[in-house]
Amino acid sequence: MAVKQEIEFTINPDGSVGIAVKGAKGKSCTELTREIEEALGIVQNRTYTSEYYQQEEEVHTSLSVGTSGDKDK
């Protein structure tokens, strides 16, 4: 089951922008915002939530390809 991930932006009166990520564990939150941060400018402050220190969830997919028993016809 996929976990919902959200990015919340706050534009302050002084023009600075705040970004909060919800639902992303581990370093995946910084990957979600990397390109946005690069476009906005220099990161002046970064605060990590408890989710950052949690282990990222890995998703593995396996695929088997085969024939239906009619080999060497």
N, C-alpha and C positions, 0 to 999 in steps of 0.2 A: 504494500500500500504506500503510495507516494505521500510525502508530507508536504503540506502547503507552505510555500516560502513567500514572504512578503518583504518588500523594500519600501520604507516610509521616508519621505523627504520632508524636511522642514526648512523653509526659507525665512531667515531671521531679518528683523528690521535693518540691521547693518549690512545686509547682502550676503552674509555667510550662509552656507548650506549645511544642514545636518542630515545624515543618512543613518537610518536604523534598519537592521535586518532581523527578521523574525522567522523562526522555523528552520534555520540552517545551523547545523552542528559543525564544530571544528573550523578548519580554515576555509571551508566552502563559502562562508559569508564574505570573506575578503575577495574571493574569486568572483562572486556575484557583483561586487561593486567596483572592481579594479578599473574597468574601462570608464565607468562614470566618474570615478575619482580623478583619473588622468585627464578627462575632458574638462572637469571643473577647476582644476588647479592643484595647489599644494595642500596636502592634508596637514592641518595645524594641530589636531588632537584626535586621538583614537582611544576609545574605551571599549573593552571587550565585556560581553555579558557571560553568564555562566554557560550558555550554549557553546561558546567558542572553545571551552575547555572540555567539552564532551566529545566522545569518539564519534567520528563521522560514520554514517551508515553506508555500507557498500552494497551495491546491487550487482548480482551476478546472473548472467543469462547463459543457459546452455542450449545447444541446438544439435540434434542428431539427424543426420541425413543417411538414408539407406533405401534399399529396394524392398519390395514386398515379397521376398522369397523366391523370385524367378531369376536366379543367377544363372549365368552361362547358357542361355537359350540360343 
